[in-house]
Amino acid sequence: MAKKLVIVESPAKAKTIEKFLGRGFEVRASMGHIVDLPKKGLGVNTRKDFAPKYEVIENKDKLINELKAASSKADEVYLAPDPDREGEFIAWSLKNVLGLNNPHRAVFHEITKRAVQDAIAHPRLINEDLFNAQQARRVLDRLVGYKISPLLWRRIQSGTSAGRVQSVALRLICDREAEIQAFVPEEYWSITATLSKQQQAERFDAVLISRVKDMGTPGDESGEDGEGDATPGKGTRKGRIKISSKEEADAVLAELQGATYTVLKYEEREQRRQPYLPYTTSTMQQDASVRLYFKPKKTMSVAQQLYEGIELGERGHQGLITYMRTDSTRISEEAQKMVKDFIHDEFGQEYVGPGRTGKAKATTQDAHEAIRPTDVSLTPQSVKAYLTNDQFKLYDLIWKRFVASFMAPAVFDTVRVDIQAQQYVFRANGSNLKFPGFYRVWPREEDEKLLPKMAVNETLDMHKLKPEQHFTQPPPRYTEASLIKELEERGIGRPSTYVPIISTIQDRGYVEQEQRRFMPTWLGITVNEVMNKHFPDIVDTGFTAEMEHKLDEVEEGRRAWTEFLRDFYEGFKVTMEKAEAEMDRVQKPVEELDEKCPECGRNLVIRTGRFGRFISCSGFPECRYGRSFVNKTGAHCPRCGGDLVERKTRTKKRIFYGCNNYPACDFAIWEKPVPELCPNCGGLMVLPKGAQKPVCYQEVIVPQQGEQEAPVQEGETSTKKRRSTSRKATAKENGDASKASKTRKKATTKASSTAKRTKASAAKSGTATRKKTTTAKSKS
């Protein structure tokens, strides 16, 4: 019988820790939270110091009884949930629900044998301040959500909601969209000269930057390592030439006819590039999004697996990274010594750097270390055989970032050349990597541009002058990564809240993603306008950041949690009463189509429902005709010439593009097609993931053959037909799909026969519908 009981959050973590502690310990999991505020009702008594009414979470009674029985038999109980506010709340809940007297609170930031045994050997009491900070956040969010959301339901649309932080995130997206819509592009031109040393084949480009008489203007020499940017929207420097039209560009080109190109200035210097800081939650999510195309939710899920532990063969079960919810770049002295020794042994002493840890911001809690490998000697390649593909990719990123942060700076030899032609000055920049430093580990994305040695007054050969038209660009829409970065920089939210924020605004239908960038929907814009008008404090970034700061004060014991809530609620209650009286009901716009209803002849309209946009008759409810809404891409199917439309997979809701003649044609691709045709072969052009310019589909699909399965078209039906589909028909379709998956030839035959049956059925009933069919493709 176990004498000591340890309670953690997850079964995976329990399995790992039990192996570390050995005999005499029993480790069980609480499966996350065991109590919460009730699903229905406010659950907070605002008249009695905001006393929360916690309830046991549904289906947790059996688990709680098992934990009670285990704790009653144990001599000592250790509560070991995650080392943050939420973990402290779970520990407090376990103590109260299980009726524990003086349980130990064990805290570890990495799941390694040394860290776990040390935490058990040196436990502490439950931190009431940490618990109260989490309780205050939970109550605060409940007050905002449960007071404002019902009002939005009644005045805008059912299913809408407001949240203390989600509403601020939505405002950032809407404000950015307003900037984009109001942006007026400005035209500007650049002129590039392709040059070489006299009678030499090696060529390089130089960009027109100024007139000779304007060179040496104060401020012109500062920080110019780029290629001379005359973009009006990017802060044109005094002395920089600005060409605003084709006529001005032509006039400059005319003056340069027959000009001699002479080296005016040649500068060489050494430049050091410092390594990046170790990962915080925010920077890890941003990098995983940009480099791995992981959504923040996926990043945190995979990081949780790496933290809780992986079976490593003879090494046994071990956590590979430290705790993944942190806003600190701090690294322990022990870990610093280990990584420096590793770098010395692997690369040599010259590669060992002092290590980079940034200054803590005012909003940084600094409760945990930065995210790092628990054992730097466990290189990504040495554990690759034990990891899934996603686990390996993320671990590889974390390991490289950590090791690189303690390596020496990279050293470059940089060259800048100013070249005179008539009254104009062109500039060329080049660099050569002299010492790789941290780039021995961290991937380097920049293209190295080398310039030949030149002397002042040396004459160069000019091969080509290229004028190019440009337009200033509006600020880009937020991606998941850039939104997280913006929230962090403004002090909004904390490491544990970024994923719920981004998930909520998408789940509520407030934003959509196009090319991985957020665009607000009508509903999102409407909710934001209403919140700005009636609840300006709730959506104010400064106010929200200040609330986060006050919650930190509660955690540090410098402010009582009830006082914090009282200060907030007094003003909020007045604002709420005013909004109840003044907020008008918003009518949803109906977009009319240039198409008649096939059943009654009235106009068809686009409506927004619980599951998104759909087409229905304007005569609803008298006429109940309806069908799915599809977004046409403007491109045509390369097989049959039909329209390629946007679709979503049934389970994960991933966007793909398929032929609207399905099931007669089952062509489908992941890449977004564009209306333009390939200039070389006249075929389909697509935008690959992360690309800015379209490429020929053949260039994309050939390298990908065998790497991932093509998306599978799934049939769709009208709203009326969908409701009446029988289980028998569904079973038959699934059986057809199973048979069809044997070979690609059979799949095509099945699709054709299904199309014939569908047409025959439509002819009998008079209403064309599409049967639900799942066509599985085998690997060719």
N, C-alpha and C positions, 0 to 999 in steps of 0.2 A: 504494500500500500504506500502510495506517494506521501511524503511528509511535507512537501512544498509544492504549491500550485502557482503556476505562472499563466496569466490570461493576456493574450495578445489579440489583435484584430482579425487576422486572416488565417485560414488553415495552412496556407503555404508557409507563412512565417512561423506558425506553431511547429510544423514539421522540422524546419531548419533548426530552430532554437532548442527543441527537445534533444536533438543529437548533440548540440554543444554542451548542454547541462548534464546529460547522462542520468544515471540512476539517482533516485531520491527526489526527482523533479517530474511533475506532470504538467504538460503545456496544453492549454485549450484555447479555442478561438471564440471571440464574442460575435464574429461575423459583422463587424462594424458597429454602428450605433445600436443600442438596445432600447432607448427611449427618445422621444421627440415631442414637439408640440403637436396637438391634434390636427388631423387632416381637415376637419370641418370646424369652423368657428375660429375666433381670434386666439383663444388659448392663453391670453395674457390679461391679468387684472390690472387695468390702468389706474384704478383707485387705491390699490394696496401695493404701492411701490413696485408696480409692474411684475408682480409675482407670476411666474410662468406655471402653466398646468401641464406637466409632462405626462405622456402616456406611453405604456409599453408598445413598441412597434408591432404591428400585426404579424402573426406567425412566429413571434420570438418567445412565447410562453414556454414551450417545451425546452428550448435552449437554456432559458433562464433557470428552469427547474434542474437541469443537468449541471449547470454551473454552481447552483446553490448546494446540490448534493456533493459535488467535488470539493467545494470550499469548506464545507462543514467537516470533512474528513482530513483536511490539511492543517498542519501546525502553523504554517505561514503562507500568506497569499501575496503574490507580486502582481501588480497591475502594470502591464507593459505595452499600452497602445502607442501610436506614433508620437514623436516628440514635438508636438505643436499644440495650439489652442484646442483644436478639435480632438486630439488625442487626450488632452487633459479633461475635456468634457466627458469622453467615454469612460475614463478612469473614475471620475466622480460618479457617473451613472452606475457603474458596476458596484462601487462601494455602497451606494444607497439602496439599489434594488436587491443586491445579494445580502444586505445587512452585515457588511464586513466591519470588524472593529480594528482600526489602525492597520490597514493594509499598507504594504510597501509600494512605492511608485518607482519602477525601474525605467530608466531612460537610456536609450542607445541610439546613435546616429548612423550606425552601419551594422549589418547583421553578419558579424564575424565572431569567431569563438572568443577572441580576446575582448572585443567590445561588449558582448553579451555577458560574459562572466564578470567583467568589471562592473557592469550596471547592476547585476544581482548582488555583488559584494558591497556596493556603495549606493543603496537605494535612498530615496528621499520621501517626504510626505507629499500628498497631492497639493499642487500650487493653486491656492484659492484665487489669486489674482489672475492667473492664466485661465482658469475655469470661468471666472466672472467676465473676462474679456470676450470669450466665446459666447457666453450666455447673453451678454449685452448685444453682440452682433446679431445673434439669432433672433432676439426679441425685437431689435431695431428693424431688421429686415421684415419680420412678420407684421409690425405696425404699418410700415410703408406699403407692403404688398397687399395686406388684407383690408386696408382702409381705401387705398386708391383703386385697386383692381376692380372691385364691384361697380364703382362709379364709371370706369371705362367700359365695362360690360354693357351697362345701361345706355351710355351716351354714344358709343362708337360701334362696338361689335362684340358679341360673345366670344370668350376665349382670350380676349386681350388682357394684358397684365402690366403692372409697373413694378419696378424694383429699384432699390436704392442705387445699385451700381449698374445694372443692365440698362436703365434709362439714360445714364450718362454715356455709356458706350454707344447706344443708339443715337444720342445727340451728336457725338463726334462724327459718326458716319453720315448723318443727315447734314451737318454743317459742311462737311467736306463735299458732299454732293451739290449743295447750294453754291459753293465756291466754283465748282466745275461748271455748273450751268451758267453762272454769271461771267465766266472767264471769256475774254475777248482776245483771240490769238493775234500776235504781232508778227509780221513778216521780217525776216532778216536773211542775209546771204553770207556764205563763207567762200573764200577763194583759196584753193590748195595748189601749191606748186610741187611737182615731182622733179627732184633734182638729183645730181650725182657729182662726184669729183670729175674733173675733166678727163674724158675718154676712159671712164671706168664703168663697169656694168652694174655695180651695186648702187641701187637707188633708194631714196628716202623722201618722205613728204614733209613739207613745211607749210604752215598756215599763216595767212596774212593777219597781222595783229594790230599794226599801227602805221602812222606816217612818221618819217624820220624826225620831223620837227616836234612831234609829240612824245618821242621817246625820252625817258628819264623823268617823266612826270611823277611826282611823289605818289607812292602807293602802287606804282606799276610793277615794281620788282618784288613785292611781298608775296610770298607763298605761291609763286607761279611754277608749278611743276607740270601743269597740264599743257594743252596744245593751243592756248590762246583762245579763250572763249568770249565771243562777242555777243552772246545771247542776251537780249534786252531783259528777259525775265529772270536771268541768273545774276543780276547785279553787275552791269557793265561798268568797268573801271574807267576813271578819267584817263584819257590818253589812248584808249582802245578805239579802233576804228569801228564804226557802225555803218553797215550797208543795208539799207532798208527796202530796196526794190531792185528789179532786174535792170532798170535803166542806170541806177548807180553802179551796179556790178559791171555792166557793159562799159561804162565810162572808165572804171578802174582798169579793166582788161585792155581797153584801147591805149591807156597810158603805159601799160606794161609791154606793149608790142615792141619787140626788139630790145628789151631791157637787158642789161648785164647784171647777173646775180653774184654778189660779192659778200664774203663773210665779214660781218660787221663786229661780231662778238662771239667768242668761243669760251665756254666755262665748263670746267670739270670740278666735281666735288663729291665727297663721300657722304652718303646718307644712310642712317640707321633706322630700321623699322622694328618697333617693339612688338613682342608677341601679344596675343589677346589674353584677356583675363579668364580665369576658370569660369565654368558655367554657373549661373543662377537658374532658377526655374524659368524665368522669363527669357533669358538669352538661349537656354537650351531649346525651348519651344520655338523661338524664332529661327534658330539655325536648322533645327530638324524640319521645319516647314520649308525653308528655302533650299536646303541641300538634299533632304530626303523625301520631300513632298509629304511629310507626315502632318496630319491635323493635330492640333494641340492635345485633343482628347486621346488620340492614339499614342502620341509621344508619352503622355503621363501613364497610360496603361502599360506600355512596354517598359518604361522606367520603373514602375512599381514591381514588375516581374524581376527585373535585374536587382532591385533593392531587396526583395524578399528572398531571393536565392535561386540558384540553378544547380542541378546535379552535375558535378564536374568529374565524373569517373572516380579515380582513386582518391582525388581530393575531397570527395563527398559533396554534400549540399552546402553552398556558400553564397552569400550576398556579394554581388559584383560591384555595386556602387553605393555611395553614401545616400543619406536621405534626400529625396528629390524635390522637396518643397522648401526652398530657401531663397532669401534675397541677399545673401552675403557672398562675398568673394574670398572670405577668410579661409586659410588652410592651416591645419594644426602643424606644430613644429615637427612632430614625429613624421607626418606625411611629407613635409617638405624635405626632411633628411632622406627619406626613402626614395623620393623621386629624383633628387639630385644625385644620389649614389647610382641610381639606375641609369641616368643620362651619362654620368661619368664612365660607367662600365660599357655602355652600348656605343657611345659616340665620341667619348674623349672629354677631357677637362675643358677644352676651349668651347664646348657646347653648353656647359653648365651656366645658367644665368642666375641672377639674384631672385627671380620669382616676382610675379606681378599680382598684387592684390589691390583693388581700387579702394579709394576712400569711401567710408560708409556714408550714404546719403542721410538726410534728416528723416526720411521715411523707412530706412532700413532697420529691421528688427535685429538682425545679426544673431539670431538664436542658434543657427546651425552653420556648419562649414559650407563652402561651395560644393557643388556636385562633383565628385571625383571617384576614381576607382578605389575600392577598398584595399586592393593589393596591386601596385603598379607593375609588378613582375608578371601578372596575368595579362599578357598582351592579347589584343583582339584575335590574332591568328592562333594563339595557343588554346583559346577556348571556343573557337569558331565551330568545331565539331559538335559542341554541346548546345549551341544556340540556334534558335530559329533565324530566318533571314532578317526579320525586323529587329530582333534582339541584337544580332551581330552588328547591324548598321548603326544602331543607337549607341551601343557600347563602344564601337570603334570611334564614333564621334566624340564621346565623353572622354575616352582614354587619350586620344590625340590632343584634345583641347587642354587637358590637364597637364600632360607631359610638355607640350609646347609652351605653356605659360611659365615654365621654370627653365626654359632654354635661353640661350644668348640671342640678342637681336640679330636680325639679318642685316647684312651690310651690302650696299649698292654703290657702284660708281655711276654717277649720273652726269649727263652731258646736256647742255643747253646751248643752242646755236641761234644767233640772230643774223639774218641775211638781208642785205639791202638790194632793192631793185628799183631804180628811179627814186621816187620820193617815199617808197613804201618799205616796210620791214616785215619779213616773214620769220617765223620761229619754228624750230624743230627740237624735239626733246628725245632723249634716249637714255637707257639705263642698262647696266650689266650687273648681274648678281655676283658679288665678289666673295661673300661668305654666307652660306645658306642659313646658319643659325637655326631658329625654330622651324624654318621651312623644311628641314630634314624630316620632320614629323607631320607638320600641318600642310595640307594641300595649297599650292599657290595658283591663283586663278589668273593673275595678270600676264599679258603677253609681253615678252621682253623685246624691246626695240633697241637695236644697236645702231650707232652712228659712226661713220668713219672719222678718223682723225683729220682735223682741218686747222688751217692757220688763218689768222686775221688778214684781211685783204685778198685772200685766195678767191679766184674766180671759179664759179661752178657752172656746170652744164644744166640748162633747163630743158626738160623733156615734154612737160605738159602742164597746162593751167586749167584747173577744174573749178568752175563756179557751181555752187550748190545752194538751192533755195531751202530755207527752214522756216518753221513757225514755232513761236514759243508755246510751251505745253502747260496745261492746267496742272494743279497738284494731283498726284495719282490717288485713285481710290484705295482705301485700306485693304490690305490682305489680313489674314488672321495673325500673321507674324507682326506686321507693322501696327495693327491695332493693339496687340499686347504691349508692344514697345511704347506706344503712346500712353496707354493706361499706366504703365510703370513709371514713365517719366513725369506724369502728372500726379503721381502718388495715389492713384485710384485702384482699389482692390489690393489683394495680397497674393502671394504665390499660389495658394490653394483655391483662389476664386477665378483665375483667368479662364479656365476651361468652362466652368458653369456659366460665366458671363456670355462667352461666345456661343455656347450651345443654346442658351435660352433665347437670344435674339433671333437665332435661325429657326428654332422650334416654334416660336410664336408667329413666324411668318413676317417679321418686321424687316428682314433683309434677305436678299438672295445673293448667290455667288455667280459671277460671270468671269471666266478666265481667272478664277481663284481670288477675285476681288469683290468686296461687298458693295451692293447697290441696295438702297432702301426701297421697299415696296410702298404702294399707296398707304397700306395700313401702318407701316413704320413711320412714314412722313406725317401721317395724321396724328398718331399717338404722340410723336415728338412735338408737334405744334401745340397740341392740347397740354402736354406736360410743361412746355415752355411758358405757356400763357397762365396756367393755373397753379403750377407747382415749380416756380423758377428756382427755388433753393435746391430741390431734389435733383434737378438736372444740371445744376451749376457745378463745374469741375472743381472749382476752388472750395466750395462748401463740402463736397463729397470727400476731397482730400483731407480737409480739416476734421471731418468725422473719423476718418481712418487714424489720424494723428491722436485724437481723443481716445479712441479704442486702445491705441498703444499705451497711453497714459494709464488706462484702467489695468492693462496687463502688468505695467510696472508698479502698480500699487499707489500711483499718485493721484488717482481720481476714483471715487466710488461709482460703481456701475449704475446704481439707481439714480445718482445725481446726474450722470451723463444722459440717461434716458429722459429724466424729468426736464432737463434744459431743452432737449430736442422736442419733446412732445408738446410743451406749452405753445410754441409757435406753430407746430404742425397742425394741432387741433384747430386753431383759428383759420389757417389756410384751407384745411379740409372743409370746414363749414362754409367758407366763402365759395369754394369750388362747387359744392353741392348746389348752391343757390344760383350760380352764374354759368355753369357749363352747359352749353347747348348740345342738342343731339346732332350728330354728324351723319349725313346721308351718304351711303356708299355710291360712288359714281358707277354708271352702267355704260360700258363701251358698246356702241351699236355697230354691227357688221353690215357690209353691203351684200347681204345674203338673206334669202327668204326661208322661213320654216317649211320643211317638206310636208308637214302634216296639216298646218292651218294657213300658211301663206303670209303670216306676219313676220316682221323683221327678227333676225336672230341677234342676240346680245351676248357679251362676255360678262359673266358674273364671277365673284370670288366667294368660295365656300370654305368649309372646314378643311377640305383636302386640296385647296388651291383654286386656280382658275378653271372654268368650264364654260361651254357654250350652251345656251338654253333659249327657249322661245320668249320673246318679250310679252307674250300673252299669258305667262305663268301667273296663277295656278290653273287657269282654264285649259291651257295646252301644256303638257308636261314633256314635250320633246327636249332631249338633251344629249350632248356627246362631249367627249373629252376635248380639251383645248390643246393644240399642238403649236409649238414655236417652229416656224419654218426657217431654215438657215439660208435659203436662197440658192443653195447648191443642189445639184441633181445626182441621182444614183448612177454610178458608172455601169451598172448591170442593165437596168431597165429604163432609166431616164426619169423615174419618179422623183418627187421632192424628198430631200433628206431633212428629217425633222428631229427635234430634241426629244428624247425619252429618258426615263429613269428605270433602273433595275428594281425589281419588285421588293427585294429584301433590304439591301443596303442603300437604296435610293441614289446610286451613283448615276451620273448623267452620261448618256451615250447618244449616238446619232444613228438613226435607222431609216430605211426606205418606207415611205407611207403606203406603198403597195403591198406591205406585208398582209397575209402570209404568202402571196404569190411570189414575192421577192423578199428574201431574208437577209439582205445586205445590212451590216451594222458595224460601226467603228467607234472607238473611244475618242479619237481626235476630232476637234471641231472643224467641220468642213466650211469652206468659204466659197462665195459665188464665182470668184475668178477661176479661170482655167489655167493649167500649167502652160507657160509660154513655149516649152520645149516639146512636150508630147500631147498637149491639149487635154490632158486628163484631170482628175480631181486634185484640188489643192486643199491642204488641211493645216491647222495650227497645232503643232505638237505641244505637249504639256510644258509650260514654262516659256514657250517661244513667243517672240514678238512679231515675227514675220512668217507668213504661210510658206509651206514647202510642198513639193509634189508628193502625193500620197504614196507613190511607189518607193520614194526614198525612205519613208517612215515604216511601211509595212514589211519590206524585204528584210531589214535587219532584225525586226521583231518576231519573225516567224519562229514559232516554237518557244518564245519567251513567255508569252501570256496569251490566254484564250481570248478570242474576239467576243465582244458582247453578244448576248443571245436575245433576239427580238422576242417579245412576249405579246400575244394578241390583246386587243382592247375591244371593248364593247360599249354600246351606248348605256346611259345611266339606267334606263328602263330594262334593257336586256340583261345588264349585269345583275340586277336584283333577282331575275327569274332563272338564272343559270342553275341547273340541278346538280346534285352531287354525282349523279350517275354520269352526266356528261363530262364533269371535271375528271372523274376517275378514268373515263375512256381516253380523254386527251392526255392525261399523264401516262397512260399505257402506251399511247401512240408515240409520245416523246421518248419513252424508254426504249422502244424498238428502234426509233429513228436514230438514236445515238450510236448504233453499232457501226454504221459507216456514213460518210458524207453523202454518198450517192443515194442511200436509202432516205436520208434526211431530206434531200432535195425532192425526191419522189413523193414523200409524205406531205411536204409543204404544198406541192402542186395539187395533189389529190384533195387536200384540205381546202385549198382555194376553190376548186370546182364544186365541192359540197357547199361551201359558203355561198357561192353565186347561185346555185340551185335553190338553196333555202331562201335567199333574198328574193328570187323571182317568185316563189310561192307566196311569201308573206307580204311582199310589196315594200318591205323596209330593209335597207341594206345594213347589215351588222357584221361585225367581225367576231368570230369565235375565239375564245381564249385557248391558245395553243402554246406549248413550250417545246421548242425545237433545240435539242442538245446536239452539239457538234463534237465529233471525235477529233483527236489530233491527227492532222494529215501527215 
